[in-house]
Amino acid sequence: MADKPSIVLVHGFWGGAAHWSHVITELHRRGFGDLHAVENPLTSLADDAERTRKMVRQVAGPVVLVGHSYGGAVLSEMGDLPNVSALVYIAAFAPDAGESPGQISQEHPPAAFDNIVPDSDGYLWIKQDKFQESFCQDLSADEALVMSVTQKAPLASTFGDNVTAPAWRVKPCWYQVSAQDRMIHPDNERRMAARMNPVKTIELDASHASLATHPGEVSDLIESAARETAG
């Protein structure tokens, strides 16, 4: 592919832009030179969608938008921008109009639901001593420890924010299911993937943190989206 598109990576709950570190280095190795990772405030879907929208608008040329976890809701809310050529969902929420991540989670509660606790300021945290088994059971103990200590808690209210007009209804999509996900029930991922009629779906024997534990396969999917939507 002579002219590779820009890649914009969108993190989810309990993580920041650095959660994409392994994917970033893998994509760079493959010749993707224009890489961006949004740092969202996780204060509301509107705030996060606007922050991501502003970054995409700064990019000249086509953009492949990639979202992990709640980042998929952000993609769904703002990914209809004209320079967005593809949406890639990595173990991610893909709400329909009028749906929220919280509503989807209630349909099939994830295995680690009880390990999420609120603080007195309205933020939700994964218990540090339960972080690895909840979020990244297939990651090394050292990397899981760093993730647990540096986790970025969302405001609890963000779980209830509804998507308005989902971009996956108008943009080509790709989806990766994590079969061992304990933060989003795998059956919810499969259902969301099926209804968006993606160009391609892959299923990995992975935790919620597939972007960290399977960066090669995740990058393969991103590269596929970039290649198949190249103008």
ROZALO-833209 format. One record per residue (C-alpha): residue in three letters; y, x, z. Coordinates in nm, 4 decimals. Last residue first. Example, Ala and Ser with C-alpha at 12.3 -4.5 7.8 and 13.67 -1.06 7.14 Angstrom:
2
<type SER; py -0.1060; px 1.3670; pz 0.7140>;
<type ALA; py -0.4500; px 1.2300; pz 0.7800>;
//
This chain:
231
<type GLY; py 0.5399; px -0.8527; pz -0.2084>;
<type ALA; py 0.2911; px -0.7461; pz 0.0537>;
<type THR; py 0.1386; px -1.0491; pz 0.2263>;
<type GLU; py -0.2241; px -0.9399; pz 0.1950>;
<type ARG; py -0.1561; px -0.5778; pz 0.2873>;
<type ALA; py 0.0509; px -0.6456; pz 0.5975>;
<type ALA; py -0.1900; px -0.9087; pz 0.7258>;
<type SER; py -0.4848; px -0.6752; pz 0.6692>;
<type GLU; py -0.2990; px -0.3917; pz 0.8420>;
<type ILE; py -0.2441; px -0.6135; pz 1.1454>;
<type LEU; py -0.6142; px -0.7012; pz 1.1516>;
<type ASP; py -0.7207; px -0.3373; pz 1.1187>;
<type SER; py -0.4696; px -0.2471; pz 1.3911>;
<type VAL; py -0.6447; px -0.4866; pz 1.6290>;
<type GLU; py -0.9806; px -0.3333; pz 1.5342>;
<type GLY; py -0.8543; px 0.0176; pz 1.6013>;
<type PRO; py -0.6591; px -0.0747; pz 1.9147>;
<type HIS; py -0.9698; px -0.2168; pz 2.0859>;
<type THR; py -0.9156; px -0.1503; pz 2.4590>;
<type ALA; py -0.5350; px -0.1600; pz 2.4766>;
<type LEU; py -0.4608; px -0.4456; pz 2.2323>;
<type SER; py -0.7783; px -0.6125; pz 2.3558>;
<type ALA; py -0.6197; px -0.6568; pz 2.6992>;
<type HIS; py -0.7500; px -1.0115; pz 2.7495>;
<type SER; py -1.0972; px -0.8607; pz 2.7705>;
<type ALA; py -1.3050; px -0.7694; pz 2.4682>;
<type ASP; py -1.6209; px -0.8470; pz 2.2744>;
<type LEU; py -1.4008; px -0.9019; pz 1.9705>;
<type GLU; py -1.3699; px -1.2105; pz 1.7526>;
<type ILE; py -1.1938; px -1.1923; pz 1.4172>;
<type THR; py -1.0076; px -1.4674; pz 1.2376>;
<type LYS; py -0.8657; px -1.4369; pz 0.8857>;
<type VAL; py -0.6245; px -1.6265; pz 0.6637>;
<type PRO; py -0.5690; px -1.8569; pz 0.9571>;
<type ASN; py -0.6273; px -2.2325; pz 0.9522>;
<type MET; py -0.3885; px -2.2984; pz 1.2438>;
<type ARG; py -0.6372; px -2.5475; pz 1.3905>;
<type ALA; py -0.9206; px -2.2977; pz 1.4099>;
<type ALA; py -0.7214; px -2.0278; pz 1.5886>;
<type MET; py -0.5999; px -2.2625; pz 1.8592>;
<type ARG; py -0.9530; px -2.3890; pz 1.9179>;
<type ARG; py -1.1028; px -2.0397; pz 1.9295>;
<type GLU; py -0.8355; px -1.9201; pz 2.1704>;
<type ASN; py -0.8888; px -2.2215; pz 2.3940>;
<type ASP; py -1.2629; px -2.1549; pz 2.3872>;
<type PRO; py -1.1939; px -1.7951; pz 2.4906>;
<type HIS; py -1.0142; px -1.9188; pz 2.8052>;
<type ILE; py -0.6837; px -1.7382; pz 2.8342>;
<type MET; py -0.6562; px -1.4952; pz 3.1278>;
<type ARG; py -1.0287; px -1.4168; pz 3.1681>;
<type ASP; py -1.0933; px -1.3090; pz 2.8087>;
<type GLN; py -1.4491; px -1.1933; pz 2.7419>;
<type ALA; py -1.4721; px -1.3280; pz 2.3850>;
<type SER; py -1.1252; px -1.2022; pz 2.2914>;
<type VAL; py -1.0196; px -1.3925; pz 1.9788>;
<type GLN; py -0.8041; px -1.2229; pz 1.7141>;
<type TYR; py -0.5954; px -1.4411; pz 1.4815>;
<type TRP; py -0.4213; px -1.3988; pz 1.1441>;
<type CYS; py -0.1504; px -1.6284; pz 1.0120>;
<type PRO; py 0.0318; px -1.7127; pz 0.6900>;
<type LYS; py 0.3633; px -1.8853; pz 0.7676>;
<type VAL; py 0.4577; px -2.2567; pz 0.7588>;
<type ARG; py 0.2396; px -2.4197; pz 1.0256>;
<type TRP; py 0.2194; px -2.0929; pz 1.2177>;
<type ALA; py 0.5948; px -2.1204; pz 1.2728>;
<type PRO; py 0.5495; px -2.3927; pz 1.5318>;
<type ALA; py 0.8379; px -2.6419; pz 1.5471>;
<type THR; py 0.9380; px -2.7083; pz 1.9106>;
<type VAL; py 0.7198; px -2.4991; pz 2.1420>;
<type ASN; py 0.7206; px -2.6353; pz 2.4943>;
<type ASP; py 0.8206; px -2.4479; pz 2.8094>;
<type GLY; py 0.5806; px -2.5187; pz 3.0956>;
<type PHE; py 0.4497; px -2.1670; pz 3.1449>;
<type THR; py 0.8096; px -2.0420; pz 3.1458>;
<type SER; py 0.8676; px -2.2293; pz 3.4722>;
<type ALA; py 0.6607; px -1.9720; pz 3.6601>;
<type LEU; py 0.9149; px -1.7014; pz 3.5823>;
<type PRO; py 0.7183; px -1.4203; pz 3.4274>;
<type ALA; py 0.5978; px -1.1109; pz 3.6137>;
<type LYS; py 0.6089; px -0.7751; pz 3.4440>;
<type GLN; py 0.3102; px -0.5679; pz 3.5515>;
<type THR; py 0.3930; px -0.2046; pz 3.6295>;
<type VAL; py 0.1612; px -0.1728; pz 3.9307>;
<type SER; py -0.1271; px -0.3619; pz 3.7707>;
<type MET; py -0.0907; px -0.1911; pz 3.4334>;
<type VAL; py -0.0890; px 0.1528; pz 3.5973>;
<type LEU; py -0.3997; px 0.0637; pz 3.7966>;
<type ALA; py -0.5734; px -0.0670; pz 3.4852>;
<type GLU; py -0.5053; px 0.2629; pz 3.3083>;
<type ASP; py -0.6581; px 0.4570; pz 3.5976>;
<type ALA; py -0.9587; px 0.2259; pz 3.6350>;
<type SER; py -1.0406; px 0.2511; pz 3.2650>;
<type LEU; py -1.0114; px -0.0675; pz 3.0584>;
<type ASP; py -1.2970; px -0.3127; pz 2.9989>;
<type GLN; py -1.2042; px -0.5363; pz 3.2934>;
<type CYS; py -0.8497; px -0.5699; pz 3.1587>;
<type PHE; py -0.6720; px -0.8824; pz 3.2781>;
<type SER; py -0.8643; px -1.0444; pz 3.5620>;
<type GLU; py -1.1109; px -0.7765; pz 3.6787>;
<type GLN; py -0.8432; px -0.5095; pz 3.6430>;
<type PHE; py -0.5692; px -0.7101; pz 3.8114>;
<type LYS; py -0.7614; px -0.8309; pz 4.1151>;
<type ASP; py -0.6365; px -0.5688; pz 4.3627>;
<type GLN; py -0.2868; px -0.6081; pz 4.2214>;
<type LYS; py -0.2874; px -0.9853; pz 4.2544>;
<type ILE; py -0.1606; px -1.1171; pz 3.9202>;
<type TRP; py 0.1991; px -1.2186; pz 3.9669>;
<type LEU; py 0.4054; px -1.5306; pz 3.9034>;
<type TYR; py 0.7796; px -1.5404; pz 3.9633>;
<type GLY; py 0.9553; px -1.8255; pz 4.1447>;
<type ASP; py 1.1628; px -1.6203; pz 4.3869>;
<type SER; py 0.9317; px -1.6632; pz 4.6879>;
<type ASP; py 0.6385; px -1.5147; pz 4.4986>;
<type PRO; py 0.3765; px -1.7015; pz 4.3008>;
<type VAL; py 0.0078; px -1.6031; pz 4.2780>;
<type ILE; py -0.2325; px -1.5568; pz 3.9863>;
<type ASN; py -0.5835; px -1.4527; pz 4.0958>;
<type ASP; py -0.6993; px -1.8153; pz 4.1107>;
<type PHE; py -0.6673; px -1.8514; pz 3.7323>;
<type ALA; py -0.8899; px -1.5527; pz 3.6612>;
<type ALA; py -1.1653; px -1.7473; pz 3.4835>;
<type PRO; py -0.9198; px -1.9286; pz 3.2573>;
<type PRO; py -0.8670; px -2.3045; pz 3.2911>;
<type HIS; py -0.9816; px -2.4964; pz 2.9818>;
<type GLU; py -0.7472; px -2.7916; pz 2.9180>;
<type GLN; py -0.5108; px -2.6685; pz 3.1897>;
<type SER; py -0.4471; px -2.3486; pz 2.9968>;
<type ILE; py -0.3172; px -2.5431; pz 2.6956>;
<type GLN; py -0.0694; px -2.7328; pz 2.9121>;
<type GLY; py 0.0497; px -2.4123; pz 3.0746>;
<type PRO; py 0.1005; px -2.2384; pz 2.7422>;
<type SER; py 0.3206; px -2.5291; pz 2.6326>;
<type GLU; py 0.2758; px -2.8013; pz 2.3723>;
<type GLY; py 0.5419; px -3.0254; pz 2.2161>;
<type ALA; py 0.4897; px -2.8859; pz 1.8671>;
<type ASP; py 0.1673; px -2.6838; pz 1.8559>;
<type PRO; py 0.1035; px -2.3928; pz 2.0854>;
<type ALA; py -0.0423; px -2.0641; pz 1.9602>;
<type PHE; py -0.1255; px -1.8710; pz 2.2766>;
<type ALA; py -0.2620; px -1.5265; pz 2.2155>;
<type ALA; py -0.5718; px -1.3108; pz 2.2210>;
<type ILE; py -0.3857; px -1.1136; pz 1.9502>;
<type TYR; py -0.2013; px -1.3478; pz 1.7135>;
<type VAL; py -0.0716; px -1.2027; pz 1.3856>;
<type LEU; py 0.2082; px -1.3807; pz 1.2010>;
<type ALA; py 0.2963; px -1.2860; pz 0.8449>;
<type SER; py 0.5891; px -1.2431; pz 0.6036>;
<type VAL; py 0.8805; px -1.2775; pz 0.8435>;
<type ASN; py 1.1958; px -1.2108; pz 0.6369>;
<type PRO; py 1.2866; px -1.5814; pz 0.6157>;
<type LEU; py 1.2687; px -1.6483; pz 0.9913>;
<type ASP; py 0.9920; px -1.8971; pz 1.0735>;
<type GLY; py 0.8586; px -1.6790; pz 1.3558>;
<type MET; py 1.0862; px -1.8163; pz 1.6266>;
<type GLU; py 0.8817; px -2.0648; pz 1.8339>;
<type SER; py 0.5308; px -1.9743; pz 1.7185>;
<type LEU; py 0.5999; px -1.6046; pz 1.7578>;
<type VAL; py 0.7214; px -1.6630; pz 2.1155>;
<type ALA; py 0.4106; px -1.8707; pz 2.1883>;
<type GLY; py 0.2015; px -1.5827; pz 2.0548>;
<type GLY; py 0.3837; px -1.3458; pz 2.2878>;
<type TYR; py 0.2278; px -1.5502; pz 2.5680>;
<type SER; py -0.0939; px -1.3533; pz 2.5001>;
<type HIS; py -0.0229; px -1.0798; pz 2.2432>;
<type GLY; py 0.2102; px -1.1329; pz 1.9489>;
<type VAL; py 0.2392; px -0.9559; pz 1.6140>;
<type LEU; py 0.5175; px -1.0271; pz 1.3639>;
<type VAL; py 0.4793; px -0.8679; pz 1.0214>;
<type VAL; py 0.8300; px -0.8123; pz 0.8890>;
<type PRO; py 0.9640; px -0.7978; pz 0.5342>;
<type GLY; py 1.2875; px -0.6158; pz 0.4532>;
<type ALA; py 1.5746; px -0.4940; pz 0.6672>;
<type VAL; py 1.5163; px -0.5295; pz 1.0396>;
<type GLN; py 1.8049; px -0.6298; pz 1.2659>;
<type ARG; py 1.7163; px -0.9972; pz 1.2210>;
<type VAL; py 1.3723; px -0.9300; pz 1.3676>;
<type MET; py 1.5310; px -0.7876; pz 1.6831>;
<type LYS; py 1.7612; px -1.0865; pz 1.7277>;
<type ARG; py 1.4741; px -1.3307; pz 1.6835>;
<type THR; py 1.2745; px -1.1462; pz 1.9496>;
<type ARG; py 1.5540; px -1.1853; pz 2.2046>;
<type GLU; py 1.6046; px -1.5472; pz 2.0979>;
<type ALA; py 1.2370; px -1.6311; pz 2.1340>;
<type ASP; py 1.2272; px -1.4699; pz 2.4778>;
<type ASP; py 1.5306; px -1.6602; pz 2.6032>;
<type ALA; py 1.4109; px -1.9939; pz 2.4618>;
<type LEU; py 1.0598; px -1.9415; pz 2.5979>;
<type SER; py 1.2081; px -1.8819; pz 2.9393>;
<type THR; py 1.2537; px -1.5932; pz 3.1848>;
<type LEU; py 0.9963; px -1.3549; pz 3.0387>;
<type PRO; py 1.2760; px -1.0962; pz 2.9833>;
<type ASN; py 1.1324; px -0.9708; pz 2.6521>;
<type GLU; py 1.1033; px -0.6040; pz 2.5579>;
<type VAL; py 1.0366; px -0.6130; pz 2.1835>;
<type ALA; py 0.8250; px -0.3422; pz 2.0231>;
<type HIS; py 0.9375; px -0.2056; pz 1.6871>;
<type LEU; py 0.7560; px -0.0002; pz 1.4231>;
<type ASP; py 0.8968; px 0.1221; pz 1.0926>;
<type GLY; py 0.6782; px 0.4144; pz 0.9863>;
<type PHE; py 0.3454; px 0.2431; pz 0.9270>;
<type GLY; py 0.1473; px 0.5314; pz 0.7772>;
<type ARG; py -0.1964; px 0.4821; pz 0.9277>;
<type ARG; py -0.1263; px 0.7281; pz 1.2103>;
<type HIS; py 0.1785; px 0.5201; pz 1.2996>;
<type LEU; py -0.0408; px 0.2121; pz 1.3200>;
<type GLU; py -0.2791; px 0.3903; pz 1.5598>;
<type THR; py 0.0027; px 0.5277; pz 1.7762>;
<type ILE; py 0.1622; px 0.1854; pz 1.8057>;
<type VAL; py -0.1704; px 0.0125; pz 1.8707>;
<type HIS; py -0.2427; px 0.2464; pz 2.1627>;
<type SER; py 0.1058; px 0.1961; pz 2.3122>;
<type TRP; py 0.1211; px -0.1837; pz 2.2700>;
<type HIS; py 0.1186; px -0.2511; pz 2.6453>;
<type ALA; py 0.4337; px -0.0357; pz 2.6457>;
<type ALA; py 0.6416; px -0.3352; pz 2.5298>;
<type GLY; py 0.5969; px -0.5044; pz 2.8633>;
<type GLY; py 0.3165; px -0.6699; pz 3.0530>;
<type TRP; py 0.2370; px -0.9422; pz 3.3003>;
<type PHE; py 0.3043; px -1.2197; pz 3.0472>;
<type GLY; py 0.3006; px -1.1332; pz 2.6787>;
<type HIS; py 0.4181; px -0.8559; pz 2.4507>;
<type VAL; py 0.5734; px -0.8942; pz 2.1050>;
<type LEU; py 0.5191; px -0.6286; pz 1.8384>;
<type VAL; py 0.7442; px -0.6098; pz 1.5316>;
<type ILE; py 0.5910; px -0.4333; pz 1.2318>;
<type SER; py 0.8043; px -0.3366; pz 0.9335>;
<type PRO; py 0.6414; px -0.3775; pz 0.5958>;
<type LYS; py 0.4536; px -0.1001; pz 0.4141>;
<type ASP; py 0.5749; px 0.0005; pz 0.0716>;
<type ALA; py 0.3073; px 0.1811; pz -0.1244>;
<type MET; py 0.0000; px 0.0000; pz 0.0000>;
//
